[in-house]
């Protein structure tokens, strides 16, 4: 921002990191300043009502903060992507297919590969719903022990 002479001017800006819910550590940036509020995010995953539980998106007196501008830099921001299934539906389909496969005999096993973090809810569901052991690399397990002990348990 600059004044009429072209000299830069200072403005006060508050930057808040907001959990994006996409994978462990994923973050959105909420910028609040005199020209309004901007939310910048890459991939994120919210269920209905999630934003109401994030204090950083709520006004002190109650109610959601106004977002004047939203910048989405996301994988599925494309007109050809009409619907992204919920985590619950995705997890249900994985469990259903794995269960059907495992029911075919003792020699059947399931390998699930994930390109990155963010699939922990699937690993937990496989362990809890199917009673199956989940194996990950030593590197991934060390991360889980540090950052997500409930997954490493």
Secondary structure, 3 states (H helix, E strand, C coil): CECCCCCECCCCEEEEEEECCCCCCCEEEEEEECCEEEEEECCCCCCCCCHHHCHHHECCCCCECCCCEEEECCCCCCCCCCCCCCHHHHHHHHHHHHHHHHCCCCCCCCCCCCCCCCCHHHHHHHHHHHCCCCCCCHHHHHHHHHHCHHHHC
